[in-house]
């Protein structure tokens, strides 16, 4: 498999990993869009949110829990942050491996409500 996130999860490609457990890995984005920009990925390859099997749906909740924990440890929980999951190419997903962005540390532009 030539998935860059699978290779990061396997330790084949170096990354600034800030959290890991038996299900997910979190590392700093190499092209940050804010002072804090962390990617949270499952260790197992799942191409996108649309391809998440129903029996694995609890994984997304775990990813949110990790994002909240990291927001606190990164010092952005009080000021606010954004958690984003893009789905598919037209949804803005560049890497076809399920992932969540945790972004904060400055005023973020745009809003969905």
Number of C-alpha atoms within 10 A of each C-alpha: 6 6 13 14 24 19 14 18 23 12 10 11 11 11 15 12 16 13 15 16 10 7 12 18 21 27 20 18 19 11 7 12 13 15 12 20 22 29 23 27 26 24 21 14 16 18 17 18 18 10 12 15 11 8 7 10 11 10 17 18 11 14 20 16 12 20 24 17 13 20 24 12 10 15 13 19 16 8 11 14 20 15 16 13 18 18 20 18 11 8 9 10 16 11 16 18 23 25 27 21 21 25 24 23 18 14 10 13 5 6 6 3 3
